[in-house]
Amino acid sequence: MDDALKAVLVTLQPPGLSDYTAQSHLGELRGLVNTLGIVESRGLVVKHREPHPRLLVGSGKAEEIVAAALDFGATLVIFDDDLSPSQQRNWEELSGLTVIDRQEVILEIFSERAFTREAVLQVGLARMQYSLPRLARSYTNLSRQRGGARGNRGGGEMQLELDRRVIFDKIDKLKEELDKVRRHRDRTRSKREGNSLPVVSIVGYTNAGKSTLLNTLTDAGVLQEDKLFATLDPTTRRTALGGGLEILLTDTVGFIQKLPHHLIDAFRSTLEEARFSDFLVHVVDASHQDWDVQRLTTLEVLTSLGCGDKPQVLVFNKMDALAENEVLRRGLELQFPEAVFVSLRTGDGLDALKTKLSETLKTLRRPVLYRLPLNRGDLLGYLYKHTQVLSEAYTETAIDVLAVAPPSAAAALLEFAT
């Protein structure tokens, strides 16, 4: 996207949607657009009773939007709601401007932020899946082109069918390459599971401070910016919690309202890192006016991924921004007594967070005393390889080892547990 572009942003407000929520949706769309570098925009909240199939809104409202865009000197109109291919085409014919929707904005951001091979493939697949119906529906005679018996089309086959075949071929190739990358990810995950270290995933709304938390605890050096979707790729680093406890901490892509299903599907293997974690660290931006909506959106996405029941440590970040709002701060503490309240910018609350992580880990993986025969050095080696050994002591009759074991190792060592 060109930073010289001027855009009109449109959020539709159906009956039942409050003015506050509509303005919130518009604000989030502006944040997405700003992330693309489009800093000059005008926002419109358009009230309407019901969706219209041709333009989403009635012709009168549509003309008002076009007039506002032309008056602003916009070259781009961006809808917060999804546009069908035909609606997108109708809007561009009506306005003479480029018209896109929220999905395309997010796809563009993801395209700019994709650096690893997996992220590039995931974004490419999502973009192809998004583009396919827009190609197909731009031709009114599509159904006739797809009719007829196999091998009976001859040299008169239209360009549309060729274009469709090209996209289908690209989708198939992207899926094949992604399968290879995912198999490698599965192997890496299996190695981690064979490791004694517990895995903890950081989840939360985009721009809540997940990457900052990872960097603060592990010196990972992950990109952190005050922009939406600053990082797409999961990064895993080892960190010590004290008392001999260590974990593997994994950053994940941020969530957002109305996350396009193409992206959820394409990034499913990345998002599913949370499913294979011992527990989750759910980071919430306490300074955001819609922090609870963002918290609930994250919970909804986690549920859709099948890890809604995973144990969580709730962390409210950016508490320094509430330094002068004691009422709100105290309200959060009363509403979420088990949460941890931190400021990653100032470092306040980090010790409490580490203590909470340690306590959660001990609850899920309690240290067990294993009493090994003196002549079973092989078992001692197994413990050091597959568990976290906290202490080792020799007596006259046995080797006493205090260790935190993953489920697989705990089962193998059950007869030596005291």
N, C-alpha and C positions, 0 to 999 in steps of 0.2 A: 504494500500500500504506500502511496505517496503522501508525505507529510503536508503537501500543499493542498490536499483535498479538503473541501468543506462539506460537511455532512449534516443532514437533518435526521434526527433519531425519532422513531415513532414507537410509542408503547400504547397498546390498546387497553382500554379499561371497560370490561364488560360489567353488567350489573352484578353486585355482590363483591366486587373488588374495591377495596377502600382507596381513597385518594392517597393515603400514606403508602400503601403497598404499590400502587401504580407508580408513584414518584420513586420509590425504592428500586423497582424494576428498571426504570429509566436511568437512575443513577448507576446501576450495575452495568447497563449497556454502555453508558458513557465511559465507564472504567475500562471495559473491553476495547472500545474504540480508541481510547487514549493509549492503550497498550500497543496498538498498531501504529501509533504516531500521528493519528488524526486528532489534533488538539482543538480545532475550531469546529464546533458543532452547535446545533440548536435542537433542543428537545421538545417534543410534542406528546402530550397525553391526550389520546382521542377516545372519547366515550362512545360506546356503541351498544346496541341492544343485543344483536346476534351476528355471528359471522356471515358474510356474504360470499358465495362461492367464487365470484369473479375477481373481487379485489379485497376481500376480507371485510371491507366496510362498504357502506352505501356510496353511490356516485357523488352525493353532495359532500360527504366527508372526504372522499378521495380528491375532489377538486380543491378543497381547502388545504389538504396536505401538499398538493402540487404547487398551489399558489404560494404557500409558506416557503417551500423549497426554492422556488424561482426568486422570491423576494430576498431570500438569504444569500442567493448566489451559489447555492449548493450544486455540486456535481454528483452527489451520492445521497441516496435515501436508504436508511437502514431500519428495518423492522425488528422489534424485539420478539415478535412472534414468527413462527415458521411460515414460509410462503411455499405453496405448491409451485411446480414448474410453470403451470399455466398462469397462476396469479403473478408470478415474477415477470413473465412475459407481458401480461396485460398492463402491469404498472409501468414497465419501461416504454411501452407503446404510448401510454397516456401521458407520461411525464417527459419523455425524451431524455431521461437521466438513467444512470446506472442504479439499479435497485437490488439490494441483497437483504438477507435475513440474518438473525443471530447465529444460526448454524454456520453460515459462511464466514462470519467474523471469527468465530472460535476456531474453525478450520484454518483460517489464515494465520491466527496467532500460533496455533500448534505447528503449522508449517515452518514458521520463523524460529520456533523454539526447539525443533527436533534436531538433535545433534548426533545421537548414537544411531547405529544401523537399525536397531529395533524401533526406535521412535520414528525414524524416517519411513520405515515400512508401514507402521501402524497408521501414520497420518496419510500416507499414500493410499492405503486401502480405504480409509474413511472418505477420502476425497473422491476416489473412483465410485464408491457406492453412493455418494451424494450426487455425483454428476450424471450417473446413468439414467435416472428417470427424467432429468432435465434435458438430456439428449433425446430420449424417446418421445417425450410429450411435445417436443417442439415441431413434430411433424404430424399433421392431422391424418395422414394416410398410413400411419404406422401399422395398424392391424392388417391392412391389405398386404403390406410388405412381408409380414410374418406368416401369411397364410400360404396354402399350397403344399404339395407333396415334397418330400425331401429330394433334393437334386433336380427340381423342376423349375428353377428360377432363371437359369441361363445367364446370358451376358447383360440382361436388363436390370440386374439387381441394383437397387439404389444405394447412394452413398451412406444413407442412414444405417442400413444393415451392415455395411462394412465398418462404420464407426462403432456400432454396437459390438461387433465381433472383436474389434481392437480393445475396447474397454473390458469386455468379458475375459479376453486373453490376459490383459494386464492384471485384472482382479485375481485370476487363477494363479498367475506367477507370483503376485504379492503374497497370496495365501501360502503358497509353497515355501517361499523364502521365510515367511513369518513362522511357519511350522518348524523350520530348521532352527531358527533363533529361539523358539519356545522350548524345543527339545533341549537345547543347550541350557536354557534357564532352568528347566526341570532338573537337569543333571547337577547344575550348581546348587539348586535348592536341596537336592538329595544329599549332596556333600555337606551342606549346612546342617541338615537334620541329623546326619551321622556325627556331626560335631557336638561337643557337649554344651556349647553355648546356646542359651535361649535366644530367640529372635523376637524383637519388638518392632512393630511398624508404627511410624508416625503418620497419622491421618488428619484430615481437616479440610476446611474450606480454603480455596485458593487465597493466597496472601495473608494467611493467619499467622505465619511464622514457622512453618514446618522445617524448611531448609535452614533457617537461622538456628533452630533448636538442634538440628543435627550438627551443624558447624560448631555450635557452642559446646556441645558435649563431646565431640569427637575430632574437632579440627579437620573436618572432611573437605573443606574448601569448595562446597557446592555453591553455585550461583544463587545469590539472594538479592532480590530487587523489590522495590515497592511497586510492583506491577503484577497483574494477574497472570498465573501460569508461568512464573519465572523459570520453573524447571519441570520437565516432563518425565525424566528418566529416574527410576528408583536407584538410590545409592545406599550401599550397606557398609557400615563401619563398625569396628569393635570399640567398646568403651567400658571402663571400669566404674563400678558403682561404689566401691569400698567394701571392706570386710571380705575381700577375696572373691566377690561376685563380679562377673563380667557378662555383657550381653552384646549381641549383634543388633545394631539400630539401623532401621531402613526408612528412608524418606520415600514418600509416594506422591504421585501427581495430585494436585488439589482438586476438590470437588466444586461444583457450582450449580445453581439452579438451572433447570432446563438444559442439562448437559445432553447434547445430541446423542441419540441411541447409536449412531454410527461410531461415535468416538468411544462410547462405553464398550461396544462390541470389539472395536479395534484394540483398545487398551485393556481388555479384560485380563490378559495374562499379567500385565503390569500391576493392575489394581488388585489382582488376586494374591499378590504378595501378602496382603493383610490376612487372608484366609489361613495362611500357613504359619502365622506368628503365634507366639505364646500368649501375648496380649497386645493391646493397641494403646498408643498415646494419642488422645484426641485433643488437638490444639484448637482453641477458639480465640478469635480476636475480640477481647473484652471491650475495646474502644469503639467497635463498629456499632452503629445504631441498630443494626439488624442481626446482632450476634446470635440471638436465639433461633432466628430463621436459618441462619447459616449452620448452627449446631444441628438442627433438625434435618436439614438437607443432607448433611454428612451422614447422619444416622440412617436416612432413607437409602442412600446409595450403598452404604455398608450392608443393609438388609438385603438389597437387590443382589449383592455379590455373595450372599450366603454367610456373612460373618457378623450379622447384627447381634448375635449372642456372645461374641468374643469379649472376654474381660477387657475393660478399658480403664485407663487413668485419664481423667478429664483435667486439662490444663488451660487455664485462662491466661492468655498472654497480653502484653501491652498494658499492664495494670498501671504503669507510670502515667498513662494518659488519663487515668481516673484519680490522680493524686488529690485533686480539688473537689472530687465528687464522692464524698464519704458515704452518702446515702446509697448511691448505686453500688459502690464497692461493698458496703455492708450487706446490701440486698443479695448480691451474688454469693457472698460467703454463707449467708443464712439459707439460701435456696440450694446451694451445692456444697454441703459441709465436707464431702469427701474429696472435693476438687483441690488442685494446687494452683496458687495464684502467683504468677511470675511476671517479670519484665526482662525479656531477653536482651533488651537494649542496655539496661543498667546492671543486669545480673542479679537483681533482687529475686529471691525465691528459689534459686537454683539448688541450694543445699536441701531445701524442703522437697524439691522435685526428685533429687537423687534418692533421698530417704524413702519417698513414696514408691519409686520404682523398685527399690530393694525390698520393701515390705510386700509389694505385689508379687514380685518374683518368688520370695520365700513362701508366700501363700500357695502359689501354683506349683512350685518345685521346692518342697521342704528338704532341708539338709538331712541326710540319713547317715547313721553310723554303721559302717560295714566292718565286720570283724572277720579278717582273713587268716587262714592257716599260715604259719611262718614259712612253709615250703611252697606257697602258691604265689610266687613272684609274677606268674602270668596274669593272675587276677589283679594284682597291683598295677601292672602295665595296662590292663584293660581299663581300670578305673581312671588312670591318667589320660588315656586316649579318648574315652567316651563320656567322662563326667567332669564336673568342676570339683577338683579336690581342694577342700578348705583347710584340712589339717591331716597329718599323718603321725602316728605314735606307735612305738614298738613296746609290747609287754613281754613277759616271759612265755606266754602261750599263743600270742596272736599279733597281727598287725591291725590296729584300729585306724580306719580311714573315715573321716567326715567328708561327705561329698554331696553335691547336688546333681542328680542324674536325670536325663531325659527319660520319657516313658519306656523306650526300647531297652536302654541300659538298665533301668530299674528292674524290669522284668527278668533280665538275664542274671541279675545279682540278688534276686529276691531271697534265696536261701542263706545269704551271708548278712542280710540286714538284721539289725538288732531292734 
